[in-house]
Amino acid sequence: MKPRVLVSVVTFNSARYLEACLKSLATQTYGNIEIRLWDNASKDRSLEVAAAHGRTLSVEASNRNVGFCVAHNRIISSTASEYVLVLNPDVELDPEYTEILVQALEKDPTAGSATGRLCRWSPSGVGSCPQAAEKTLDTTGMYFTTNQRHLDRGAGEADHGQYGRCEYVFGASGAAAFYRRAMLDDIRVGNEYFDESFFAYREDADLAWRAQWMGWRCLYVPEARGRHVRRVLPERRADLPPEINMHSFKNRFLLRIKNMDPGTYLRFLLPITARDLAALGYVLVREPSSLRAFPLLLDALPKALVARKALRKHRRSSPREVRAWFSDLPVSRPLPIVDGR
């Protein structure tokens, strides 16, 4: 029997958090799940931790770091499951997470993806399931600002239940994104669900943007809960590995080249340009290692333009509809009223 839900986990020196992640997957109340893990040449104990869970997951080890996108694409292509949960190894899920999101997508065929409510998970809490009344939110879905930053709704806020209703959001954070395979197949370019030119970082925003162009909605379901160790934050940029910052800088431009229509660019020209100049100035003065992004961007350009052309030809949403998601305040949309309720 093929799995209804494929869980795709990619590790890279993730041993510190992986045990708790895999334990949380083993306790999922939804039964028809297959877990596959790809290790990107970790130097720590990631493979050893994964091997201890050998009865509940299959593991593939790469001899080099091929990146987030390639690894997840290989896993997703390896089965024909109805749903795919793309999960970071530094995420711990409540037992009902998968079951709740399966039920939500079953009720709404227009939704191609779903996300739950993730709170911040501090390293000191690894392996625990904090029950404090007040927690710090990590994500309740993705939104885009007018200057084209993609952010997580509620990130850093104390959780007082302010994101307590099920609603539509722009997209799901790749930390724990739940996808309908029909949507993934609809928006893929060639054999790639995640664009492999991204390598890592912002690839979830690219996928979400493509899904919006193709008319797929993303559900936020607050009852599905988990915890995430959020390590890549703007305020920590100076402490992050140069490779992370370089790909992040490259992908801010690649994302727009592929997805932004001319009308939206003109509408938000001033905030976009101001943000770009600030980012470029920062790189020139404080982070010259990220200038390697430009030759990589040029290499990716022909493929990006092919994807852009295909998207324009087949898109089901108008530029105005997609543009309405861009706001400096988090945007969400209510679910439709069914049978007067």
N, C-alpha and C positions, 0 to 999 in steps of 0.2 A: 504494500500500500504506500503510495507516494505521500510525503508529508504535506499537510495543509500549510504549515508555517515552517519556513527555513530561517534559522537564526544564523547570521553571518557575523563572525567576530574576527577582527584582524589585530594581531599583536605586534608590538615592537618594543622590546624591553618593558613589558607590562606586568611582570611577575608580582609587583607590590600590590596590585589591585585585582589581579585575575582570579585568585581563589574565591573571593567574595562574589565576583561577577558570575563565575560558573556555578557556584552554589545556589545563587538566586535563580539561575536558569533551570537547575535541577528541581526546584520546588514550584515551577510554574503549574498552575491548576489546569491549563489547557494542555491536553495530552498529545495531540498529533503534531509533534514538533521534531524537527531534525536540527541539530547544532553542528555547524562546521566552522573550524578555526584555521586561519592561515597565519603562519608566523613569518614575519619579514626579517629573518636573520638576526633574531634577538641574541644579545650577549649575556643576558641574565638568565634566570630560572624559568622563563615563560614556558618553554617546551616541557620542562619537568613538571610544572604545575598542571599544564594541559594533559600530560600523559596520565596523571593521577585520576583524571576524569574520563579515561579512555572508553569506558562503557557507555557514556552518555553523549560523546561527541566524536567526530572524526577530525583529524589534524593533518594539515599539509605544511611542510616546512620549506621555505624558500632559502636559497643560498645567498640571496642579496635582498636588499630592501627595494621592492618594486613599487612601493607607495600604497596609499589607502585605496585609490581608485582601481588600479589593476587588480589588487588582491580581492576586493569585494566583487568586482566584475567576474572574476574566475569562480568564486563561490556561487554567486547568483546564477551563473550560466550552467552550473553543475547539476541542477535539479529543475523540476517543473512544478514546484510548490505553488499554491494559490496566493500565498502571502510571503513577504520577506521582512524580517526584522533585522535592520542593520544596527549593530550594537557595539559601542566602544567597550574595551576591556576594563575601563575605569568607571563603569556604570553598574549599579546594583539595583535590581528591580523587585518590586513587591510581587508576591506569588500570582496575583490576578492580572498583572500587566498585559500579558499576551491575550488572555481570554477576553478582557474588556475591549481591547482594540479590534479583535476579530468580530465581536458582536456589533461594535459601532460601524464597521465597514460593511457588515452584512445588511445592516438597516439602511445604508445610504450608498447606492450604486454610483452616485455622481462623485463620491470621494475616492481619490486614488491613493491617499496617504493619511496617516493619523499620527498623533503624538500625545503623550501623556504629560503629567506635571512632574518635572524633575526639580529636586532641591539640591543645593550644594552639599557635597560630601567631602569633609576635611580628611586629610590623611590620618589624623589621630582617630578617626571614626571608622577606619577600614575594617570590614568584617562585622560592623554593627548595623543596627537598624534604628537610627535615632527616633525617639518618640516625643521629643520636646514639643510643647505647644506652639512655639514660635521657631520657624525654620527660615533659612535664606533660600529664595528661589534661584534656580539655575536657568530654566527655560519653560515657557508655556506656549511655545511656538515661535516661529521666525517672523520678523517684519523688516521692511526696507525703509530707510529714511530718504528724503529728497536728494541728499548728496551721495546716495547709493552705498551707504553702510548697511549691512544686514546684521540685525541684532536679535537677541532673544528677549521676548516679552517677559517682563518681571525680573530680569537678571539682577541679582544683588538686593532685591527687595525682601523684607521680612514677609513671610507667607501668613497673611491674615484671612485667607479665603477669598481675596479680591479677584482671583481668576477662577471662580467657582462654577461657571456654566459651560456646557458643551457648545462650541461655536466653530466657525471656520476661521482659519488663519492662513497666512501666505504659504507657509511650508513648515516642515518638521526639521528640527536640528538633527544632524547626522549622528549625534551621540546615542540616540535611541529612536530611530525613525522606522515607522511601520508602513510598508508599501504594499499596494495591491499589484500583483504581477502583471495584470492586464494593463495597468497604467505604465509600469516600467517598460513593457514591450511596446507600448504605443509611443513613448517618447524617446526610446533609445536611438542612437545614431550608429548604424552598422551593428557591431556586437557590443557596443559600450553603453552601459546604463549610466555610470559615472564617467565623465569625460576624462580620459587618462592623461590628457595634456595638463590637467590640473595637478596631478601627482597626489596632492593632499591640500586641504584647506580651501574653503569656499565651494567645494564640489557639491555640497548639499544644497547651497543656494542656487547653483546653476541648475541642478535637477528640479528644484522647486519652481524656478522661473519657467523652465520648459514645460512643466506640468500645467502651470497657469495658462500659458499660451495655448495649450491643447485642451483647455476647458475642464481640467481635473481639479477638484477641491481637496483641501487638507483639513481634517477634523482635529480639533483639540478636545481631548476627553480628560477632564480633571480627575476622574476616579482612578485612572491608570497612573500609578505613582512609581517613582524611582529616585535614585540619588546619583550624582555625577561629580567627579573630581574635575573641576574646571581649571585647567592649567594655562590655556592660551587666552590671555586677557590683554587688552591694550596697555593697561598700566604695568604689565609684566614684560612688555616687549623687549626691553633691554636685557632681560635675563634669559630670554628664549634662545634656542639654538639658531645660528644664522640661516640654516637651511629652511627652517620653519618660516622665518620672517621673509626670506627671499621668495618662496612660493606664495605666501600670502600677498606680497606686493605684486607679483606677476599676475595672480589670479583676479585681483581687483579690476584689471583692465580686460583680461580675457573674458570675464563674466559679462561685461558690457558689450564687447565686440560681438559675442554670440547672441545676446538676448535683447538688447535695447533698441527700440525703434526710433527713427529720427525725431518724431514729434515729442516723445518723452524726453529725449536728450535736450531738445530746444527748450522744453517747458522748465527743466531743472538745470539749465546750463550754468547759471551762476553758482549755485551751491556745489554742483559737481566739480566745476573748474577750481573753485576755492579749495575743495578737499583734495583734489589731485595735486595742486601746487604745494599744499602743505605736506602731503605724503612724499612728493618728490624732493622737496627741500630737506625734509628729515633724513631721507636716504642719502642725499648728497653730502650732508654735513655730519651725520652721526652713524650712518649705517651703509657705507659704500659697498659692503659685501652683497647687498641686495641689488646692486646694479647688474648683476648676472641675470636678473629677470628679463632684461630687454632682449638679448639674443634668444632666450627660450621662448619669449612671446612671439618673436618673428618666426621662429620655427613652427610654432603652433598656429600661426595666422591662416595659412591655406586651408587647413582642416576646419578651423573655426568658421571661416567664411562659407565653406560647404554646408556645415551644420546650420548656419544662419539662413542660408538660402532655402534649405529644406524646411526649416521651421516656418518661414514666411509663406511658403507654398501650402503648407498643411494646417496651419494654426486655425483654431476654432474660436478663439477669443479675440476681440478687437483691441487695438492699442489703448483705447480709452478705458476699457474694462480692466486691463492689466495695470495701467497707470494709476488707477484709483487706489491701488494697494500701497502706493508710495506716500509716506507721511512721516513727519518728525515725531509724531506720537503713535504708539502701537495701534494698529488697525486690526479689527476683527469684524466678522459678520455673523448675524444670528442665523440659526438653522430655520428652515421654512416651517411654518405652522401646518401640521397635518391633522385633518379631521377636526378643525376648529380648536385644537389644543395648542 
